[in-house]
């Protein structure tokens, strides 16, 4: 997957210029990612409705990021999920399994029908990902503040070996209130882990309120810069922009990079969008029908 | 039991055996890395750093990150030995040990240095006497408490060869090298019977094993035949050896740790359910007063005399 690596030059923050050819190519790739993300959204809502529980808000805010990675960027092979030179993706916000499992199934790591077992007894699709259950899961997350430090460890291994693989970690923004994230961020900056890319799913909402009302994160970019990171901001629902940023992040660098992806919790479903109440929750039949209708309409645009 | 091979005399710091084994492993296997929290000195890894500068990862004073980075290194194909003061490694990073190492079944080796009451006068914040009880409760985590330099080195090598998370508790309290039978071998999960005896069984580990042997020698002079079992692996427990010990009708456990929850807890749980027998647990009661390591061991009866007294009481109680 994701052989396409043409990449744009430099930091999109600084030099957004892209050639016309590359732009066309990114647009085509973005259309593929858009369709995949739309499918993920419909499929994960069905999982949540069937399971009668889940975290739709964060699943939907992260779906475009996760789709961009699994359906374009990551060099992973479902037939050889433990290949030593694979790219790593770590879901640090481990509760967003709706997004992860649909992406893994869509990418061929396990049969799509198995998505119907989500959260059911003995299912491999636990509420939080488990690497012993499912191929393609790198580490068991769930408690916040774990995925980034583990990802940093993988990146250190890659640095020691001068390996080609890249490490991607998706964090929540509320998750950045965990101190362990900053232990890891400090160390990644110290080691100059250019093989590490962190994406912050910055939907500005945590479980009970906005991040800014709870324990404010801003100025978030400055915090990362102070820890020795490159910082890039992007619209986390703009597939072409996401791909361009990921392509640019593949250029050799001697700093870890954080992509602050501005997103909306519940993106794609009007009544969930930007609503703190949909952190957990299950749509009723009418809401589910409306959500599917909206997603169908979005796809046919 | 076959004739014991004489052991080198004197007292030893098991950290030396630990780093010697680690250097030997690292020479032969470039997957071996050490991960430390500013603890190069206390873990005696200065020479390792000179020999393998690229394979010593110092995360600074950040134990949670140290353990998670270890798990990530394992994901990247390394065999990390994560090494720090046991009190901080375990308590500060407990969720990382649980989630990133044990639950994630990552091939991480956790080395708890200066465990037990080694930091005596520094107080309960720096004592690591709860560690065995805490770690024993975590599924899929092997817990080893070696007794002397030979066993420390063997445990490190066995942990490196074992695919899975392992905690090895390393003492800095001086211990003698134990005399062992010809051909003795260390195996994870296998207890070692160092002395036979049918009146009472003393099950010990770590720094209490040589004290248990001294206790057994004293008891022999009184006509009491005490078996001495070195239960280096606390989890998984060698239940066959515990069952055989229960058949003596009296068990004393001894460890440089809380009396509750650790080796004593493991033995008592198993016996209560399977082989009811009188058990006396020797260990610490809780937060300890100010005092040196040796004073604390004396004060709370973690001595040959304390073990012998407990054994004597149990044997008398058998009627």
Contacts between the chains, C-beta under 8 A, distances in Angstrom:
chain1	res1	chain2	res2	distance
A	84	B	77	5.6
A	88	B	75	7.0
A	130	B	103	7.6
A	131	B	104	5.8
A	131	B	105	7.3
A	132	B	104	7.7
A	132	B	105	5.4
A	138	B	75	5.8
A	139	B	71	6.4
A	139	B	72	7.5
A	139	B	75	6.4
A	139	B	100	6.2
A	139	B	104	5.0
A	139	B	106	7.3
A	140	B	99	5.8
A	140	B	100	7.5
A	140	B	103	5.0
A	140	B	104	4.3
A	141	B	99	7.5
A	142	B	99	7.0
A	143	B	95	5.7
A	143	B	99	5.7
A	145	B	64	7.7
A	146	B	68	6.2
A	146	B	95	7.6
A	146	B	96	6.9
A	146	B	99	5.7
A	146	B	100	5.8
A	149	B	64	6.8
A	149	B	65	4.9
A	149	B	68	3.2
A	149	B	69	6.1
A	149	B	72	7.1
A	149	B	96	7.4
A	149	B	100	7.7
A	150	B	68	4.8
A	150	B	69	7.6
A	150	B	71	5.1
A	150	B	72	4.3
A	150	B	75	6.9
A	150	B	100	5.5
A	151	B	72	6.2
A	152	B	65	7.3
A	152	B	68	7.4
A	152	B	69	5.8
A	152	B	72	6.1
A	153	B	68	6.1
A	153	B	69	3.7
A	153	B	70	6.3
A	153	B	71	5.9
A	153	B	72	1.9
A	153	B	73	4.7
A	153	B	74	7.7
A	153	B	75	6.9
A	153	B	76	7.0
A	153	B	80	7.9
A	154	B	72	4.1
A	154	B	73	7.4
A	154	B	75	4.9
A	154	B	76	4.7
A	155	B	72	7.3
A	156	B	57	5.9
A	156	B	69	6.2
A	156	B	72	6.8
A	156	B	73	6.2
A	156	B	76	7.4
A	157	B	72	6.7
A	157	B	73	4.8
A	157	B	75	7.2
A	157	B	76	2.4
A	157	B	77	6.4
A	157	B	78	5.2
A	158	B	76	6.0
A	160	B	33	7.2
A	160	B	54	5.8
A	160	B	55	6.9
A	160	B	78	7.5
A	161	B	76	7.4
A	161	B	77	7.7
A	163	B	76	7.7
A	179	B	64	7.7
A	180	B	64	4.5
A	180	B	65	6.4
A	180	B	68	7.1
A	180	B	96	7.7
A	183	B	59	7.5
A	183	B	62	4.1
A	183	B	64	6.0
A	183	B	65	3.8
A	184	B	65	5.2
A	184	B	68	6.9
A	184	B	69	7.6
A	186	B	60	7.7
A	186	B	62	7.6
A	187	B	59	5.3
A	187	B	60	7.0
A	187	B	62	7.0
A	187	B	65	5.8
A	187	B	69	7.1
A	190	B	60	7.9
